[in-house]
Amino acid sequence: MTKKNKTDQLISGIQLELFNTLPNDANPDKINLSDKNYNGNITSYNKFSNLSDKTESINQSEEIIKIDDINGLTYVRNFISQDEHDILLEKIDSQPWLGDLQRRVQHYGYKYDYVQHKINRDMYIAPLPDWALNIATKLHEHYSETLPDQVIVNEYEPGQGIANHTDCKTCFRDTIISLSLGSECIMDFTHPSLNQTSILLEPRSLIIMQGEARYNWRHGIAKRKSDKFQGQVIKRARRVSLTFRTVIIPDYCP
Ligand SMILES: O=C(O)CCC(=O)C(=O)O
């Protein structure tokens, strides 16, 4: 059983509309939007609004934020718990890193060719390891129409970033999801004819790109040692991200 709350809040001079559907015994005051991640309009609601039968593994404080200025862009705060975060980072750090890009990376499922922007059966490595498959499955249950079968782990030391880009349209299906670990950082979204938007990515959060956000916008992380956001300087530390995608293999229908 759930009850529906609608609250209008004015935060940092911006009108927010907060829709949250909480279990009857949940305390709406626990939802904290004071550290808003973005300079525009958002619609925010609690995870449990329409997922009542699928909540057993979901962190109670998970919060979904639709970024109204960019169709198809969703930010999910607290997707994993702090314990899950720490275990995941330890697991990743026990795996070998590749140094073939300007930052260290790990590839799972398929190795993506960043130079030629292509993927095919020859690039298949192995099924996702359990720790990645568990997350991919949870993403598929709640946020992605397809089960991600490719993961790239990126490591960003302060000063490192990733150029503005759109993920290869012919290589991957519609939903691209990145899970952040470690440091906060700003991700920029640019469009040929619309204003740039920046989102503060917190550790344990997801950024989900679908539709227009995935195909018509570019996303990137500037090479900086700190970010300025809403008048505050945020020093970067080491950030590790896991980007989940579902590959399109030509001539193959699953
Ligand atoms: O670090 C991130 O969150 C995004 C990574 C990314 O865009 C990519 O690997 O293509």
The ligand as a Gaussian input file, in Angstrom:
#p B3LYP/6-31G(d) Opt

LIG

0 1
 O       32.297000       8.104000     -16.747000
 C       31.138000       8.125000     -17.091000
 O       30.205000       8.228000     -16.287000
 C       30.771000       8.073000     -18.555000
 C       31.649000       7.190000     -19.373000
 C       31.332000       7.264000     -20.827000
 O       30.671000       8.166000     -21.286000
 C       31.842000       6.250000     -21.756000
 O       32.569000       5.332000     -21.342000
 O       31.540000       6.349000     -22.955000

